[in-house]
Amino acid sequence: MTSASYNPVTAQHQLGEFIVLFQHAEASINELLVLLSRVADKAMRIHVRELGYSQRLKTVDALFSRLVDLQRNPDLPAKAAFHKLMVLLGELGRRRNELVHSTYMTLIDVAGDVGLFRQNSRLRDSKGIREQKEEELLPDAFNKDIESLDIALQELGKFRLKIIDWIYPCEIAPS
């Protein structure tokens, strides 16, 4: 490497980490859809593949809401928290699409740190105008996205356990 400073955690690595973590979130959403639908696993997995990411989020949110409403003592805070999580996952999905559908060039800032210069161009149908977005991404630029995605994955895991408990309650016999 030339005079640019070496950082073992590069923007390229963090971009890859974000994309892979996002795939885990998508798989978790798909699993929740199958669990909440309570139909034949294989049949539901076929239907899940037909839905776009945002449609899956809306569907799992509606199914979770319905499950909460059917409980003897509905957990309304859980319903609100789950919806908030789906909104966050929707925002992360939009970020993921921006990142995946961009072009990149290597960037070296004035301090010699290596990062990425991201460009994303899309045509606005309603206006007929091409919109160009640019972003400089140094390694720490992905920290917030990765942290948000990590928290979302942990929350999805907690909700998965809650759903399983609601659907398949464990009756403990008194001793």
C-alpha positions in Angstrom: 0.0 0.0 0.0 1.2 3.5 -0.7 1.1 6.4 1.8 -2.5 5.7 2.7 -2.9 4.4 6.2 -3.7 0.7 6.6 -6.8 -0.2 8.5 -7.7 -3.9 8.8 -11.4 -3.0 9.0 -12.1 -1.4 5.6 -15.2 0.2 4.3 -15.4 -2.8 1.8 -15.4 -5.2 4.8 -18.1 -3.3 6.6 -20.2 -3.0 3.4 -20.0 -6.8 3.1 -20.8 -7.3 6.8 -23.9 -5.2 6.5 -25.1 -7.1 3.4 -24.6 -10.5 5.0 -26.2 -9.3 8.3 -29.2 -8.1 6.3 -29.5 -11.5 4.7 -29.8 -13.0 8.2 -32.6 -10.5 9.0 -34.4 -11.5 5.8 -34.1 -15.2 6.8 -35.5 -14.4 10.2 -38.5 -12.5 8.8 -39.1 -15.5 6.5 -39.0 -17.9 9.4 -41.4 -15.7 11.4 -43.8 -15.7 8.5 -43.8 -19.5 8.4 -44.2 -19.7 12.1 -47.0 -17.2 12.3 -48.9 -18.7 9.4 -49.0 -22.2 10.9 -49.5 -23.8 7.6 -47.4 -26.4 5.8 -43.8 -25.2 6.0 -43.0 -25.9 2.4 -46.1 -24.3 1.1 -45.5 -21.1 3.1 -41.9 -20.9 2.0 -43.1 -20.9 -1.6 -45.5 -18.0 -0.9 -42.8 -16.1 1.0 -40.5 -16.2 -2.1 -43.3 -14.5 -4.1 -43.4 -11.5 -1.7 -41.0 -8.5 -1.9 -39.1 -7.6 1.3 -41.5 -4.7 2.2 -44.5 -6.9 1.6 -43.0 -9.6 3.9 -42.5 -7.0 6.6 -46.1 -5.8 6.3 -47.4 -9.4 6.3 -45.4 -10.5 9.3 -46.4 -7.3 11.2 -50.1 -8.0 10.5 -49.8 -11.7 11.5 -48.0 -10.8 14.7 -50.7 -8.2 15.5 -53.4 -10.7 14.9 -51.7 -13.3 17.2 -51.4 -10.6 19.9 -55.1 -9.8 19.6 -56.0 -13.4 20.0 -54.2 -13.8 23.3 -56.3 -14.0 26.5 -54.3 -11.0 27.8 -53.1 -9.2 24.7 -49.5 -7.8 25.1 -50.1 -4.4 23.5 -46.6 -3.1 24.3 -45.2 -6.1 22.4 -47.5 -5.3 19.5 -46.2 -1.7 19.4 -42.6 -2.8 19.8 -42.9 -5.4 17.0 -44.4 -2.8 14.6 -41.6 -0.3 15.5 -39.1 -3.1 14.7 -40.7 -3.7 11.3 -40.5 0.0 10.5 -36.7 0.0 11.4 -36.2 -3.1 9.3 -38.0 -1.3 6.4 -35.5 1.6 6.8 -32.6 -0.8 6.8 -34.0 -2.5 3.7 -34.1 0.8 1.9 -30.4 1.4 3.0 -29.5 -2.0 1.8 -31.0 -1.3 -1.6 -29.2 2.0 -1.9 -25.9 0.3 -1.1 -26.4 -2.7 -3.4 -27.5 -0.7 -6.4 -24.7 1.8 -6.2 -21.3 2.1 -7.9 -18.2 2.5 -5.9 -14.7 3.9 -6.3 -11.8 3.9 -3.8 -11.5 7.0 -1.8 -8.5 8.3 0.1 -9.3 11.3 2.3 -6.9 14.1 3.3 -5.7 12.2 6.3 -4.8 9.2 4.1 -7.7 7.0 5.3 -9.0 4.6 2.7 -12.8 4.3 2.1 -15.4 4.2 -0.6 -17.0 6.9 -2.8 -20.6 5.7 -3.5 -22.8 7.0 -6.3 -26.4 6.0 -6.9 -28.3 7.4 -9.8 -32.0 6.8 -10.4 -34.7 8.3 -12.6 -37.7 9.9 -10.8 -40.6 8.7 -12.9 -42.9 11.5 -11.7 -40.5 14.3 -12.5 -38.5 12.7 -15.4 -35.4 13.9 -13.6 -32.3 11.8 -12.9 -31.4 12.0 -9.2 -27.8 11.5 -8.3 -26.8 10.7 -4.7 -23.2 10.6 -3.6 -21.7 9.6 -0.3 -18.2 9.2 1.1 -17.9 6.1 3.2 -14.9 5.6 5.5 -14.8 2.4 7.6 -16.8 3.9 10.5 -19.6 5.1 8.2 -21.2 1.7 8.5 -21.1 1.5 12.3 -24.6 2.9 12.8 -26.1 0.6 10.1 -24.4 -2.5 11.4 -25.3 -1.7 15.0 -29.0 -1.1 14.1 -29.1 -4.3 12.1 -27.5 -6.2 15.0 -30.0 -4.9 17.5 -32.8 -5.7 15.1 -31.6 -9.3 14.7 -31.5 -9.7 18.5 -35.0 -8.3 18.8 -36.3 -10.6 16.1 -34.8 -13.5 18.1 -36.6 -12.4 21.2 -39.9 -12.1 19.4 -39.4 -15.5 17.8 -39.2 -17.1 21.2 -42.3 -15.1 22.4 -44.3 -16.3 19.3 -43.3 -19.9 20.0 -44.3 -19.6 23.6 -47.7 -18.1 22.6 -48.4 -20.7 19.9 -47.0 -23.7 21.8 -47.5 -22.8 25.5 -45.7 -25.0 28.0 -48.0 -26.1 30.8 -46.1 -26.6 34.0 -47.8 -28.9 36.4 -47.9 -27.7 40.0 -45.6 -29.7 42.3 
